Amino acid sequence: MNNSTLAFIGGGNMACALINGLIEDGTAPQDILVAEPDEQRREQLAVQFGIRTVDDNTLAAREADILILAVKPQVLKEVATAIAPALAQGTPLCLSIAAGIRHASLQRWLGKDVPLVRVMPNTPAMLGAGASGLYAPESISEAQRSTAEHIMRATGIAIWLNDEAQMDVLTAVSGSGPAYFFLFMEAMENSARKLGLTEKTAHLLVLQTALGAARMALESTTSLADLRKSVTSPGGTTEKAIGAFQEQGLEQLVDKALTAARDRSVEMSASLGEEE
Ligand SMILES: NC(=O)c1ccc[n+]([C@@H]2O[C@H](COP(=O)([O-])OP(=O)(O)OC[C@H]3O[C@@H](n4cnc5c(N)ncnc54)[C@H](OP(=O)(O)O)[C@@H]3O)[C@@H](O)[C@H]2O)c1
């Protein structure tokens, strides 16, 4: 990727997370170009990262060796069809991070010969703790896959999906997932306060426990079920709490929630991509 121009269309939150990760990972700031309509935002990006910025998407598309489409899904069709003629002359590798825009829809808007990888990141990418899913058709070469993966690894882990339908499941798991954990932590925090802890103590204990549990699971080869059993002594406090969760159908509820999120992702993709 050395000396390749990496251009972003849209310089918002997710572009910023990726730029930050890429620069920390060794990409030269002068190799990064951002096309962004907002003048203040362009200035901010140039000062913060020392990268180049422009207000013209076509110019960025022409200069790019790798082009990352980082605008909101609602404006992607308009942006993609406008830069399509410029791409036809150069065909850089394109990555789309737009949630819910199917590969086939975007391919139609960009032009059929443009090499395109679809990516779904999540918000912890902003801290380098993201989880991204990648999907590309067979026509994308190993070298292009490796470039796309390298870019996404700058903000966390990157996992290839071999069937695009799995993107909807990934959206339900890691895309929306941070909010589920926030909700669970919020509920634990509220209960801890009700049981007598101060707000600050409840907050810190809940967050550190969530972090500790995630780290234990990541760093262990033991299954989640066995990790849970290892901290659940017969007749003890944990057993009482787990019993209460299971009596109320926690597992079934989680399954219902993820299925609803997956179904909504399918529905949204169909409506965002349906216009020709
Ligand atoms: N944030 C996440 O957690 C997350 C997770 C998964 C996927 N994504 C995807 O990442 C993409 C970007 O999301 P985000 O959260 O970074 O959004 P964002 O902060 O709103 O960034 C989008 C940027 O694009 C700019 N823009 C708008 N119209 C443009 C145009 N015609 N040409 C060039 N730039 C234009 C916006 O400028 P203005 O503000 O001036 O309009 C804004 O700076 C979305 O497609 C989203 O689905 C985000």
The ligand as a Gaussian input file, in Angstrom:
#p B3LYP/6-31G(d) Opt

LIG

0 1
 N      -20.586000       5.240000      12.703000
 C      -20.717000       3.923000      12.764000
 O      -20.686000       3.303000      13.807000
 C      -20.874000       3.109000      11.527000
 C      -20.927000       1.710000      11.636000
 C      -21.063000       0.960000      10.459000
 C      -21.138000       1.597000       9.241000
 N      -21.088000       2.961000       9.196000
 C      -21.220000       3.608000       7.895000
 O      -20.207000       4.552000       7.704000
 C      -20.696000       5.571000       6.852000
 C      -20.328000       6.906000       7.458000
 O      -20.941000       7.016000       8.729000
 P      -20.473000       8.115000       9.775000
 O      -21.026000       7.720000      11.078000
 O      -19.019000       8.361000       9.611000
 O      -21.314000       9.365000       9.184000
 P      -20.940000      10.914000       9.243000
 O      -20.164000      11.215000      10.450000
 O      -22.215000      11.659000       8.976000
 O      -19.978000      11.083000       7.981000
 C      -20.398000      11.244000       6.660000
 C      -19.625000      12.408000       6.077000
 O      -19.915000      12.488000       4.682000
 C      -20.095000      13.854000       4.351000
 N      -20.901000      13.992000       3.133000
 C      -22.240000      14.199000       3.014000
 N      -22.583000      14.284000       1.721000
 C      -21.445000      14.117000       1.009000
 C      -21.162000      14.117000      -0.373000
 N      -22.122000      14.271000      -1.292000
 N      -19.877000      13.941000      -0.770000
 C      -18.885000      13.769000       0.142000
 N      -19.102000      13.769000       1.473000
 C      -20.376000      13.934000       1.901000
 C      -20.790000      14.416000       5.558000
 O      -20.688000      15.830000       5.534000
 P      -21.891000      16.703000       6.198000
 O      -21.878000      16.367000       7.645000
 O      -21.499000      18.093000       5.871000
 O      -23.145000      16.222000       5.523000
 C      -20.014000      13.754000       6.690000
 O      -18.860000      14.484000       7.018000
 C      -22.204000       5.368000       6.723000
 O      -22.514000       4.852000       5.461000
 C      -22.530000       4.377000       7.799000
 O      -23.577000       3.514000       7.423000
 C      -20.951000       3.726000      10.308000

